[in-house]
């Protein structure tokens, strides 16, 4: 059975403790926390104490997000990455999230690949030292310098980083990048969200369109998860919704439970 997780973005108005309690109530396998929300990371709780709370509730701290523009490497970016790794390690997290630049710069063929390898070579020993995985999330936006998972995999293999780096397969970004190979052996986590707006073109989809997954979903979440499972992948599936209407839900537990049930039933039907 698929193991669901909850990214704090989905319940962005919830406190860290509420995120943990909600995830435990829903039977999730773990959570992902973020440093880009209105509240401070762990609501200011000491990372060791925060990690203890997560694990005491039977959850895994799957990832601490995020190092933005990680493929625009510099001394200041190295310091930023090191600081996040220290927090993640203290909290007993399994990974940190690495988000590429998305500003339509560094886009040249050859330049993209070279700058990515520079970053991975620098990050590899740092991750080793902290016992962490670097979760690389290609973004399907046309302005992103790491749009395709194939380029990420090529760079990972070029630096011998198969033990230090994994991919985030995000169903939203996979759709925006026009699909392509799945790379299940390189995938560490799957991010899911749904787009139900029937009027927006795929090329114009943005984070505010990302709601919970339901029968109106245009991204083919069930099909993407089923394809990964069929290819041998077995890992956590984390709900990551950005839409303000999801953040404003009066009863997020009920809505999330319905979404998880829809996905489980869809997967079961495909497997039958």
C-alpha positions as CSV (number, residue, x, y, z in Angstrom):
1,X,0.0,0.0,0.0
2,X,1.2,3.5,-0.9
3,X,2.6,5.4,2.1
4,X,1.4,9.0,2.2
5,X,3.2,12.0,3.7
6,X,2.4,15.6,4.2
7,X,4.4,18.6,3.1
8,X,3.8,21.6,5.4
9,X,2.9,23.8,2.4
10,X,-0.4,21.9,2.1
11,X,-1.4,23.1,5.5
12,X,0.7,26.3,5.5
13,X,-1.4,28.0,8.2
14,X,-0.9,25.1,10.7
15,X,1.8,25.2,13.3
16,X,4.5,22.6,13.3
17,X,2.9,20.7,16.2
18,X,-0.4,20.7,14.3
19,X,1.3,19.4,11.2
20,X,2.7,16.5,13.2
21,X,-0.6,15.8,14.9
22,X,-2.5,15.9,11.6
23,X,-0.1,13.6,9.8
24,X,-0.2,11.1,12.6
25,X,-4.0,11.2,12.6
26,X,-4.1,10.6,8.8
27,X,-1.7,7.6,9.2
28,X,1.0,9.3,7.2
29,X,4.5,7.8,7.1
30,X,6.2,11.1,7.5
31,X,6.3,14.9,6.9
32,X,8.3,17.5,5.1
33,X,9.0,20.8,6.7
34,X,9.9,24.1,5.1
35,X,11.9,27.3,5.7
36,X,9.8,29.4,3.3
37,X,6.6,29.7,5.2
38,X,5.4,32.7,7.3
39,X,6.3,31.0,10.5
40,X,9.8,30.0,11.4
41,X,11.1,26.5,10.9
42,X,9.7,24.1,13.5
43,X,8.0,27.2,15.0
44,X,11.3,28.1,16.6
45,X,11.6,24.8,18.4
46,X,15.1,23.4,18.9
47,X,15.7,21.0,16.0
48,X,16.6,18.1,18.3
49,X,13.3,18.6,20.2
50,X,11.4,18.9,16.9
51,X,12.8,15.7,15.6
52,X,12.0,13.9,18.8
53,X,8.4,15.1,18.5
54,X,8.2,13.8,14.9
55,X,9.6,10.4,15.8
56,X,7.5,10.1,19.0
57,X,4.4,10.3,16.8
58,X,5.6,7.4,14.6
59,X,6.6,9.6,11.7
60,X,9.7,10.1,9.6
61,X,11.1,13.6,9.0
62,X,11.5,13.0,5.3
63,X,13.1,16.3,4.3
64,X,13.8,19.8,5.4
65,X,13.3,22.3,2.6
66,X,14.9,24.1,1.0
67,X,18.1,25.4,-0.6
68,X,16.9,27.6,-3.3
69,X,18.8,28.2,-6.6
70,X,21.2,25.5,-5.5
71,X,22.6,25.2,-9.0
72,X,23.8,28.8,-8.9
73,X,26.7,27.8,-6.7
74,X,28.8,30.3,-4.7
75,X,30.4,30.6,-1.3
76,X,27.2,32.1,0.2
77,X,25.2,29.2,-1.3
78,X,27.6,26.8,0.4
79,X,27.1,28.5,3.7
80,X,23.3,28.4,3.2
81,X,23.4,24.7,2.4
82,X,25.6,23.9,5.3
83,X,23.3,25.7,7.8
84,X,20.3,23.8,6.5
85,X,22.2,20.5,6.7
86,X,23.2,21.2,10.3
87,X,19.5,21.8,11.3
88,X,18.3,18.8,9.3
89,X,20.9,16.5,10.8
90,X,20.2,17.7,14.4
91,X,16.5,17.0,13.8
92,X,17.1,13.5,12.5
93,X,15.9,14.3,9.0
94,X,16.6,12.0,6.1
95,X,17.1,14.7,3.4
96,X,17.2,18.3,2.4
97,X,15.5,19.7,-0.6
98,X,17.5,21.3,-3.4
99,X,15.5,23.7,-5.7
100,X,17.0,24.9,-8.9
101,X,17.0,28.5,-10.2
102,X,13.9,29.5,-12.0
103,X,14.7,32.9,-13.3
104,X,15.3,32.2,-17.0
105,X,19.1,32.6,-16.4
106,X,21.8,30.1,-16.8
107,X,19.7,28.4,-19.5
108,X,22.3,27.7,-22.2
109,X,22.9,24.2,-23.3
110,X,26.2,23.2,-21.8
111,X,26.0,26.0,-19.2
112,X,23.1,24.3,-17.5
113,X,24.8,21.0,-17.2
114,X,28.2,22.5,-16.1
115,X,26.8,24.6,-13.3
116,X,24.7,21.7,-12.0
117,X,27.8,19.5,-11.8
118,X,29.7,22.2,-10.0
119,X,26.9,22.3,-7.3
120,X,26.6,18.6,-7.0
121,X,30.4,18.1,-6.6
122,X,30.4,20.6,-3.8
123,X,27.3,19.3,-2.1
124,X,28.3,15.6,-2.2
125,X,30.9,15.6,0.6
126,X,28.8,18.0,2.7
127,X,25.8,15.6,2.5
128,X,28.1,12.7,3.3
129,X,29.4,14.5,6.4
130,X,25.8,15.0,7.7
131,X,24.4,11.6,6.7
132,X,21.8,13.3,4.5
133,X,20.3,12.8,1.0
134,X,20.0,15.8,-1.3
135,X,16.5,15.7,-2.9
136,X,16.8,17.4,-6.3
137,X,13.5,18.7,-7.7
138,X,13.5,19.6,-11.4
139,X,10.9,22.3,-12.0
140,X,8.8,22.0,-15.2
141,X,8.6,25.7,-15.8
142,X,10.1,27.0,-19.0
143,X,12.2,29.5,-17.1
144,X,13.9,26.8,-15.0
145,X,17.6,25.9,-15.6
146,X,16.9,22.3,-14.4
147,X,13.6,21.4,-16.1
148,X,14.2,17.7,-17.0
149,X,14.9,14.8,-14.7
150,X,17.2,13.3,-17.4
151,X,19.7,16.2,-17.0
152,X,19.6,15.7,-13.2
153,X,20.3,12.0,-13.5
154,X,23.1,12.6,-16.0
155,X,24.8,15.0,-13.6
156,X,24.3,12.7,-10.6
157,X,25.9,9.8,-12.4
158,X,28.7,12.1,-13.7
159,X,29.8,13.0,-10.2
160,X,29.2,9.5,-8.8
161,X,26.5,10.8,-6.5
162,X,24.0,8.0,-6.6
163,X,24.2,7.5,-2.9
164,X,24.0,11.2,-2.0
165,X,21.3,12.5,-4.4
166,X,17.8,11.4,-5.3
167,X,15.1,13.0,-7.4
168,X,11.8,14.4,-6.4
169,X,9.2,13.2,-8.9
170,X,6.6,16.0,-8.7
171,X,3.5,15.1,-10.7
172,X,2.8,18.8,-11.4
173,X,6.3,19.5,-12.7
174,X,6.5,16.2,-14.6
175,X,3.4,17.3,-16.5
176,X,4.7,20.8,-17.2
177,X,8.0,19.2,-18.5
178,X,5.9,17.1,-20.9
179,X,6.5,13.9,-19.1
180,X,9.5,11.8,-20.1
181,X,11.4,9.0,-18.4
182,X,10.5,8.2,-14.8
183,X,13.9,7.1,-13.3
184,X,12.3,5.1,-10.5
185,X,15.8,3.9,-9.2
186,X,16.8,7.6,-8.7
187,X,13.5,8.7,-7.2
188,X,13.5,9.4,-3.4
189,X,10.0,10.9,-3.0
190,X,7.0,11.7,-5.0
191,X,5.2,15.1,-4.6
192,X,1.5,15.1,-5.6
193,X,-1.0,17.9,-6.1
194,X,-3.9,18.3,-8.4
195,X,-5.0,20.8,-11.0
196,X,-8.7,21.0,-11.6
197,X,-9.1,24.3,-13.3
198,X,-10.2,23.3,-16.8
199,X,-9.5,26.7,-18.4
200,X,-5.8,27.0,-17.7
201,X,-3.3,25.7,-20.4
202,X,-0.7,23.3,-19.1
203,X,2.0,25.9,-20.0
204,X,0.3,28.5,-17.9
205,X,-0.2,26.3,-14.8
206,X,1.4,27.7,-11.7
207,X,1.6,26.9,-8.0
208,X,-1.6,28.6,-7.0
209,X,-3.5,26.1,-9.3
210,X,-2.2,23.2,-7.2
211,X,-5.1,21.8,-5.0
212,X,-5.7,18.4,-3.6
213,X,-6.0,15.4,-5.9
214,X,-9.6,14.4,-6.7
215,X,-11.6,12.9,-9.7
216,X,-11.3,16.2,-11.6
217,X,-7.5,16.1,-11.6
218,X,-5.8,17.0,-14.9
219,X,-2.3,15.9,-14.0
220,X,-2.8,12.1,-14.0
221,X,-1.5,11.7,-10.5
222,X,-2.9,8.1,-10.1
223,X,-1.4,7.2,-13.5
224,X,2.0,8.6,-12.6
225,X,2.1,6.9,-9.2
226,X,1.0,3.6,-10.8
227,X,3.7,3.9,-13.5
228,X,6.4,4.4,-10.9
229,X,5.2,1.5,-8.7
230,X,5.0,-0.7,-11.8
231,X,8.6,0.2,-12.5
232,X,9.7,-0.9,-9.1
233,X,9.6,2.3,-7.1
234,X,8.5,2.1,-3.4
235,X,8.6,5.2,-1.4
236,X,6.6,8.0,0.2
237,X,4.0,10.0,-1.7
238,X,3.8,13.5,-0.2
239,X,0.9,15.9,-0.7
240,X,2.2,19.4,-1.7
241,X,-0.6,21.8,-2.4
242,X,0.0,25.5,-2.8
243,X,-3.5,26.8,-3.4
244,X,-4.9,29.3,-0.9
245,X,-8.3,27.5,-0.9
246,X,-6.5,24.4,0.4
247,X,-4.8,26.5,3.1
248,X,-8.1,27.9,4.1
249,X,-9.9,24.5,4.5
250,X,-11.9,24.4,7.7
251,X,-11.4,20.6,8.0
252,X,-8.1,19.7,6.2
253,X,-8.1,16.2,7.8
254,X,-11.3,15.2,6.2
255,X,-10.3,16.7,2.8
256,X,-6.9,15.0,2.8
257,X,-8.5,11.7,3.9
258,X,-10.8,11.9,0.9
259,X,-7.9,12.7,-1.5
260,X,-5.8,9.8,-0.1
261,X,-8.7,7.4,-0.4
262,X,-9.4,8.5,-4.0
263,X,-5.7,7.8,-4.9
264,X,-5.6,4.5,-3.1
265,X,-8.8,3.3,-4.8
266,X,-7.5,4.5,-8.2
267,X,-4.3,2.6,-7.7
268,X,-6.2,-0.5,-6.5
269,X,-8.4,-0.4,-9.6
270,X,-5.5,-0.2,-11.9
271,X,-3.7,-3.1,-10.2
272,X,-6.8,-5.3,-10.3
